[in-house]
């Protein structure tokens, strides 16, 4: 008598509908995760862009950025220091949860486990430290994101503590802890994105002469400041007789050029909007390059 192959292998055959549903479930999971990542990138890009142009007294609604453009703006957050913090955080989290899976010497592995257990035991102290930082918000403003981050870390440490002590969570307490930690992590990302946008705008505003240069040729006189913008009148017979230089480009959106003089001050001076049409011709040129 012939013995079925699954009896020889000890593995029963899988139902056909289960084999078909596995790729489908995988596809749904990938789509769901990709949608979440895209939504998060859109949100962070909107926060970063809002903070960046808020320094120049411009609103996000006036700029008219689309979904794809704001998603791309979120890539400004991929800094070296940010990536280092994320990688270190993931390694520490993995080492504290699964010390056996991390290739560390035995003594270091036991030390990591002991540190994780100690922090989990004192998670309320970590949350209290985050609340203290929250009260000191104005004093630690450049690093205000550390306050919600510390609270989130304390909540996650408390989430792991009962499992180590062999006690089960009460109904709903696990979900509440995770939801609260996620909210504080979301707050951390928001604050970090806003502060990076504001910092980049301040650094950019300090080098106006290095921005892209703008030359405006117009058939009519434009209301640009004569003291800081050079105007040259070309001979008659030329359609665009009025030539304006010593301008720098802040942003171009749908034929609207936001330009400023080279001696522009972001705190007090005006941003000029020049519309490109049949009577106005816009030329772009490199700004002043810093010596290498």
Backbone torsions as a table, in degrees:
resi	resn	phi	psi	omega
1	UNK	NA	137.1	-178.9
2	UNK	-83.7	129.7	179.3
3	UNK	-87.5	127.8	178.6
4	UNK	-55.5	148.2	-176.2
5	UNK	-62.5	-34.8	-177.2
6	UNK	-72.2	-25.7	176.3
7	UNK	-72.7	-35.2	177.0
8	UNK	-67.1	-38.4	-178.1
9	UNK	-84.5	-20.5	-179.2
10	UNK	82.4	4.4	-178.5
11	UNK	-112.1	116.1	-179.8
12	UNK	-69.5	152.4	-179.8
13	UNK	-66.9	145.8	178.9
14	UNK	-86.6	141.1	177.1
15	UNK	-61.7	148.2	-176.9
16	UNK	-63.6	-38.3	-178.4
17	UNK	-67.1	-29.2	177.9
18	UNK	-71.6	-38.7	178.2
19	UNK	-64.4	-33.9	179.5
20	UNK	-75.9	-34.3	-175.6
21	UNK	-75.8	-21.8	-178.5
22	UNK	-62.4	-51.6	176.2
23	UNK	-61.1	-35.2	178.8
24	UNK	-65.8	-43.3	177.9
25	UNK	-64.2	-40.2	177.9
26	UNK	-62.4	-42.5	178.5
27	UNK	-62.8	-42.6	178.0
28	UNK	-62.8	-40.9	179.4
29	UNK	-64.6	-41.3	179.6
30	UNK	-64.3	-43.7	179.2
31	UNK	-63.0	-42.3	-180.0
32	UNK	-63.7	-44.2	179.8
33	UNK	-67.5	-40.0	178.3
34	UNK	-64.2	-39.0	178.0
35	UNK	-64.9	-41.0	178.3
36	UNK	-63.9	-43.9	-179.7
37	UNK	-64.2	-41.2	179.0
38	UNK	-64.1	-42.6	178.5
39	UNK	-64.4	-40.5	178.6
40	UNK	-65.8	-41.5	178.0
41	UNK	-64.5	-38.9	176.9
42	UNK	-61.9	-45.0	-179.4
43	UNK	-63.9	-48.5	-179.2
44	UNK	-65.3	-37.1	176.3
45	UNK	-64.0	-39.2	177.8
46	UNK	-66.0	-40.8	178.6
47	UNK	-65.5	-46.8	-179.8
48	UNK	-61.0	-46.7	-178.3
49	UNK	-66.2	-39.7	177.8
50	UNK	-61.2	-45.0	179.5
51	UNK	-66.2	-40.1	-178.2
52	UNK	-61.3	-51.9	-175.8
53	UNK	-83.6	-14.5	172.6
54	UNK	-64.3	-30.7	176.1
55	UNK	-63.6	-29.0	177.5
56	UNK	-95.6	12.2	176.8
57	UNK	63.4	39.0	177.6
58	UNK	-121.0	137.4	-179.9
59	UNK	-92.6	156.2	-179.5
60	UNK	-66.3	-33.7	178.2
61	UNK	-65.0	-35.4	178.7
62	UNK	-67.5	-33.5	-175.5
63	UNK	-73.9	-32.6	175.6
64	UNK	72.5	37.2	176.9
65	UNK	-72.6	145.2	176.8
66	UNK	-93.5	-179.8	-177.1
67	UNK	-60.7	-50.2	-176.7
68	UNK	-63.1	-37.5	-179.2
69	UNK	-67.9	-38.4	178.3
70	UNK	-70.8	-34.2	174.7
71	UNK	-61.6	-43.3	178.0
72	UNK	-66.3	-32.8	178.2
73	UNK	-62.4	-28.7	180.0
74	UNK	-65.5	-19.2	178.8
75	UNK	-66.8	-16.9	175.2
76	UNK	-64.2	-17.2	-178.9
77	UNK	-82.0	-10.0	-179.4
78	UNK	-80.6	76.8	177.2
79	UNK	-96.2	162.6	178.9
80	UNK	-60.4	-45.8	-178.0
81	UNK	-67.0	-34.4	178.6
82	UNK	-66.3	-44.9	179.7
83	UNK	-64.0	-38.0	178.3
84	UNK	-63.0	-44.6	-180.0
85	UNK	-62.8	-42.8	-179.2
86	UNK	-64.2	-45.6	-178.5
87	UNK	-64.9	-44.6	179.0
88	UNK	-62.9	-41.8	178.9
89	UNK	-61.8	-42.7	178.7
90	UNK	-65.7	-40.0	178.2
91	UNK	-64.8	-42.7	178.9
92	UNK	-64.4	-41.7	179.3
93	UNK	-63.2	-43.8	179.5
94	UNK	-66.5	-38.6	-179.9
95	UNK	-67.6	-35.8	-179.2
96	UNK	-75.0	-32.1	-177.8
97	UNK	-86.6	-39.3	-177.8
98	UNK	-133.3	73.6	-177.5
99	UNK	-59.4	-29.2	-177.4
100	UNK	-70.3	-20.4	-177.5
101	UNK	-88.5	-7.8	-179.5
102	UNK	-97.2	130.1	-178.3
103	UNK	-76.0	83.9	178.8
104	UNK	-127.6	155.6	173.3
105	UNK	-59.8	151.2	-176.4
106	UNK	-54.5	-42.1	-178.9
107	UNK	-65.8	-43.0	179.4
108	UNK	-66.5	-36.6	179.2
109	UNK	-63.8	-44.4	178.1
110	UNK	-66.8	-33.2	177.1
111	UNK	-66.3	-41.6	177.5
112	UNK	-62.2	-41.4	179.6
113	UNK	-64.5	-41.0	-179.6
114	UNK	-65.9	-40.5	178.0
115	UNK	-63.3	-43.1	178.9
116	UNK	-61.9	-42.4	179.3
117	UNK	-66.8	-37.4	178.5
118	UNK	-66.2	-44.8	178.3
119	UNK	-63.2	-39.6	178.3
120	UNK	-64.5	-36.0	179.6
121	UNK	-67.7	-31.6	-177.3
122	UNK	-108.4	34.1	-176.8
123	UNK	-64.2	-30.6	178.1
124	UNK	-65.9	-32.6	176.5
125	UNK	-67.6	-36.0	177.4
126	UNK	-66.1	-42.5	177.5
127	UNK	-63.0	-40.9	178.7
128	UNK	-63.2	-39.0	177.3
129	UNK	-63.4	-37.9	176.2
130	UNK	-64.7	-38.1	177.2
131	UNK	-65.5	-37.0	176.3
132	UNK	-63.5	-43.4	176.9
133	UNK	-63.2	-33.4	178.7
134	UNK	-65.9	-38.7	177.1
135	UNK	-66.6	-34.5	-179.5
136	UNK	-89.1	28.1	-173.0
137	UNK	-52.8	-48.6	-175.5
138	UNK	-67.7	-28.6	-178.2
139	UNK	-79.7	-27.4	-179.4
140	UNK	-109.3	31.0	-170.3
141	UNK	-51.5	-44.8	179.7
142	UNK	-61.1	-24.9	-178.5
143	UNK	-122.1	35.1	-177.7
144	UNK	-64.1	-23.5	178.5
145	UNK	-62.9	-17.5	-179.8
146	UNK	-66.9	-26.5	-178.5
147	UNK	-66.5	-57.8	178.2
148	UNK	-65.3	-28.9	178.0
149	UNK	-65.6	-42.3	178.9
150	UNK	-63.7	-41.1	178.2
151	UNK	-63.6	-42.7	179.1
152	UNK	-62.4	-42.0	178.6
153	UNK	-62.4	-42.6	178.3
154	UNK	-61.7	-40.6	178.8
155	UNK	-66.5	-39.5	178.2
156	UNK	-68.4	-35.9	175.6
157	UNK	-64.3	-41.6	176.3
158	UNK	-65.3	-30.0	177.5
159	UNK	-65.6	-33.1	-178.4
160	UNK	-85.2	-19.8	-173.2
161	UNK	-63.3	-48.3	-178.2
162	UNK	-60.1	-33.9	179.9
163	UNK	-64.8	-34.9	179.4
164	UNK	-72.6	-32.0	-178.8
165	UNK	-86.3	-0.4	177.8
166	UNK	79.8	11.9	179.8
167	UNK	-101.4	143.8	179.9
168	UNK	-88.8	152.4	177.9
169	UNK	-73.6	148.4	170.7
170	UNK	-71.9	159.0	-177.4
171	UNK	-60.3	124.3	177.2
172	UNK	86.2	-16.9	-176.5
173	UNK	-68.8	-35.8	178.7
174	UNK	-63.2	-45.0	-179.5
175	UNK	-64.5	-39.3	179.8
176	UNK	-64.7	-43.2	-179.4
177	UNK	-64.0	-44.8	-179.7
178	UNK	-66.3	-40.5	179.5
179	UNK	-64.4	-41.8	178.7
180	UNK	-65.4	-42.6	178.5
181	UNK	-63.6	-40.8	178.1
182	UNK	-63.5	-38.6	178.4
183	UNK	-63.2	-43.1	179.3
184	UNK	-69.9	-34.8	175.0
185	UNK	-65.4	-39.0	177.0
186	UNK	-63.2	-41.1	176.3
187	UNK	-62.3	-40.3	178.9
188	UNK	-60.8	-46.1	179.3
189	UNK	-62.3	-39.1	179.3
190	UNK	-62.7	-48.1	-179.5
191	UNK	-64.8	-40.7	179.9
192	UNK	-64.6	-42.6	179.4
193	UNK	-64.5	-41.7	179.6
194	UNK	-64.0	-45.1	-177.7
195	UNK	-68.4	-36.1	176.0
196	UNK	-65.7	-40.3	177.9
197	UNK	-63.7	-43.9	178.9
198	UNK	-65.2	-40.3	179.9
199	UNK	-65.4	-42.1	178.9
200	UNK	-64.9	-38.1	179.7
201	UNK	-65.1	-42.3	178.9
202	UNK	-63.6	-40.8	178.3
203	UNK	-66.7	-39.2	179.6
204	UNK	-67.6	-38.5	-179.1
205	UNK	-68.6	-19.4	179.2
206	UNK	-80.8	-3.8	-178.2
207	UNK	-132.4	55.7	-175.9
208	UNK	-61.6	-37.5	-176.8
209	UNK	-65.7	-18.8	179.5
210	UNK	-88.0	-6.2	177.9
211	UNK	-68.3	165.8	177.2
212	UNK	-60.2	127.5	179.1
213	UNK	-74.9	149.9	-178.1
214	UNK	-127.0	133.1	172.2
215	UNK	-117.8	125.8	-178.1
216	UNK	-112.5	123.7	172.3
217	UNK	-110.4	124.8	-175.7
218	UNK	-132.0	148.8	176.4
219	UNK	-78.1	-15.1	179.4
220	UNK	-131.9	162.4	177.1
221	UNK	-66.8	141.8	177.5
222	UNK	-109.9	152.4	-178.5
223	UNK	-85.9	64.2	175.5
224	UNK	-103.8	147.8	-176.1
225	UNK	-63.6	121.9	-176.4
226	UNK	-72.6	-23.1	-177.7
227	UNK	-75.9	-25.6	-176.9
228	UNK	-117.9	-9.0	179.7
229	UNK	-120.0	128.2	179.3
230	UNK	-80.6	132.2	177.0
231	UNK	-121.1	134.4	177.4
232	UNK	-127.4	130.4	179.5
233	UNK	-96.6	119.0	179.9
234	UNK	-82.2	164.4	-177.7
235	UNK	-60.3	157.1	177.0
236	UNK	-63.9	149.7	-176.1
237	UNK	101.8	-17.3	175.9
238	UNK	-89.3	129.8	-175.9
239	UNK	-62.2	-50.0	-179.7
240	UNK	-99.0	85.1	-172.2
241	UNK	-78.3	-27.4	-171.6
242	UNK	-99.6	118.6	-175.6
243	UNK	-114.0	123.4	-178.0
244	UNK	-115.9	130.8	179.5
245	UNK	-129.6	-173.5	-175.0
246	UNK	62.1	39.2	176.0
247	UNK	-117.0	152.4	177.3
248	UNK	-128.2	148.3	-174.9
249	UNK	-94.8	122.2	172.7
250	UNK	-88.0	-44.3	-177.5
251	UNK	-163.6	147.9	173.1
252	UNK	-124.6	126.8	-179.4
253	UNK	-140.8	112.1	173.0
254	UNK	54.1	47.5	178.6
255	UNK	80.8	3.4	174.8
256	UNK	-103.0	120.1	-179.8
257	UNK	-105.0	116.6	176.3
258	UNK	-91.6	108.9	-172.9
259	UNK	-120.8	155.4	178.6
260	UNK	-140.0	156.7	173.4
261	UNK	-69.9	163.0	-178.0
262	UNK	-68.1	-24.6	178.4
263	UNK	-98.0	30.6	-173.6
264	UNK	-73.3	141.6	176.1
265	UNK	-115.0	122.5	-174.7
266	UNK	-65.6	-24.5	-175.8
267	UNK	-80.3	-29.4	-170.6
268	UNK	-126.9	-24.0	-169.7
269	UNK	-91.5	166.8	-173.9
270	UNK	-91.8	145.3	170.0
271	UNK	-98.4	131.2	-176.1
272	UNK	-103.9	134.9	179.3
273	UNK	-104.3	116.7	179.3
274	UNK	-109.7	123.5	-179.7
275	UNK	-93.1	129.9	178.1
276	UNK	-86.2	121.3	178.8
277	UNK	-148.6	-163.2	-177.3
278	UNK	-66.5	-26.1	-178.6
279	UNK	-96.8	-2.7	-176.9
280	UNK	-134.2	125.9	179.7
281	UNK	-115.7	132.8	-176.3
282	UNK	-113.0	131.1	173.9
283	UNK	-118.9	144.5	179.7
284	UNK	-117.9	145.7	180.0
285	UNK	-148.1	162.0	179.9
286	UNK	-65.8	147.6	172.7
287	UNK	-82.2	-177.5	179.1
288	UNK	-69.9	127.0	-178.7
289	UNK	-92.8	138.6	178.3
290	UNK	-73.1	142.0	179.0
291	UNK	-65.4	140.1	-179.0
292	UNK	-78.6	NA	NA
